[in-house]
Amino acid sequence: MAKCPDYEEEINEGTELNTAPKKYKSYGQYSDKKSLLYGEKDRDEEIFGKKEKEAQDAGDQPITSKVLIELLLCSCAFLGRGLCLNSVGPTLIDLRQIASLTISQAAYIFGSQSSGLLIGSILAKIMLQEFNTQFALGMCLFIQGFSTMLIPAFHSAVIMCIMFLFQGFAIGVVIIGVCSTCIRIGGKKRNGMFLQAAYLGVAIGSVCGPFVARPFLSTVAQVEVDEEDEIISSYINSHSTVAPSVFLVNQSVPLSPAPLNSVPLVMASVLTSTMTPTSPGIVFTQTHVNIYYLIIGIIICIPATSFMVLYWKSGNPIKNPKDDSSKTESLSLNDCTAPLSITIAMTFLLCLFYFGIQDSYSHLVTSFAILGPLKFSTSQGVYISSLFWSSMCFGRLNGIWIAKMISPFKMLLMDISVALIAGAFLMFFADKSAGVLWAFTSVLGLFFATINGAVVAWAAKHLPSNNYILAIIMVGRCAGALVLPTTATTLFEHSGPMALMYIVFTVTCLKLAILLLSQFSVIKYGIDGKLYSRSGMINLT
């Protein structure tokens, strides 16, 4: 009797599938069914997906010039992010001068940028799924660059806020696109190192932006103060916003131009709370901040053009091809298991607390040094803020190589644990010893630096590799930047400067607890250290 080849092949495959040893830990009914229905090769293909396997194999390949160029462009794109997000404070006086804004109206500038950042983070998944990633990055960087150039071009507060909104939107999309690109080209082994290299660009832009802006800022040309303005002068002097010698009481004398940029950088944002372009007795020279924003826009357009060239050379279509599995590969809330949902929520909180406490400390450490028990001088207060950011820049540079040697979880555990020790020293001794404040501010900056990239690398390793996860991380960053600095500032004002140190220690304790709970969830409920949705499908677009 002749044998049916097809039937015999099915029997052989079925025998091989049923006798294959189980390699994975059970993850509810999902894992058991997969073990019975699929062989090891097919099961890997189903669970990890073709794109996921390609991303993992990328780490085993030698680093090519194409990969290095793409990584350099990602770092340059983040350089523009640092320039845009950290230049508003030092240039705010000049922007108010251009648009004749009051203090309350100037607050809309920050709100517009933050709102755009949040919108861009939410919509980034859709844009990066629909369009080629290099094309989307190039277009968003062009939007970011041109909107930055146009910020001071019109003497209108409405148009200025609209430009900040577009700028923030583009930055939100670029952040998720750059992180996704670093994970893709870095693969399983190098994604942490590549993410640290990209975030180094943010640190460089944050440090360099205010220094580049200084030559273009307006100057104090004349101060006229009469008896009625003596109260204003006393208020300004008591708040250490400018040197007391700048203000002359009961006289009206022209002064040699004293540049506002000669005032320490951090004090520029504090200065805006007491000085306006129409304040009594204060005369400003013409600002050239439009040239500064033009320079930033040109810098941002360089990686934008480069990404478009890469897209053009790749020959890929503008829109990503859609296949039958595109819908099933997407991650949805209904598709999330309970452990995955809880872990994603904890990742959101970890990002909220990290970015919130980083922004809170960087904004208030100068005020703590000057107004706190140690009574630093203005210049010393600014230097300690510069020390924090310089330490972050150095930490991210070292993080590129550290990420190659240890896992993201170990890096996060080390960073948060050391930051917790530093927070404890600051909580107990920052009001008594200047040396403790200097030393552990540097430690905080050094170990805060690598948390950013390590969180993204940890999520890429243990959670579904999906841009929704990156969007959740970014939304957590925006929420933290909106909530914690406001809370810290309020407590600083009403409870005293030491409230800042108590908040740093408390929030760092929460970060450590959240990290340990997240890792426990991954170990207990994950398959080979990774949590999956119910469908088990992965989407890297």
Secondary structure, 3 states (H helix, E strand, C coil): CCCCHHHHHHHHHHHHHHHCCCCCCCCHHHHHHHHHHCCHHHHHHHHHHHHHHHHHHHCCCCCCHHHHHHHHHHHHHHHHHHHHHCCHHHHHHHHHHHHCCCHHHHHHHHHHHHHHHHHHHHHHHHHHHHECHHHHHHHHHHHHHHHHHHCCCCCCHHHHHHHHHHHHHHHHHHHHHHHHHHHHHHHHHHHHHHHHHHHHHHHHHHHHHHHHHHHHCCEEEEEEECHHHHHHHHHHHHCCCCCHHHCCCCEEEEEEEEEHHHCCHHHHHHHCCCCCCCCCCEEECCCCHHHHHHHHHHHHHHHHHHHHHHHHHHCCCCECCCCCCHHHHCCCHHHCCHHHHHHHHHHHHHHHHHHHHHHHHHHHHHHHHHHCCCCCCHHHHHHHHHHHHHHHHHHHHHHHHHHHHCCHHHHHHHHHHHHHHHHHHHHHHCCCCHHHHHHHHHHHHHHHCCHHHHHHHHHHHHCCCCHHHHHHHHHHHHHHHHHHHHHHHHHHHHHCCCHHHHHHHHHHHHHHHHHHHHHHHHHHHCECCECCCCCCCCCCC
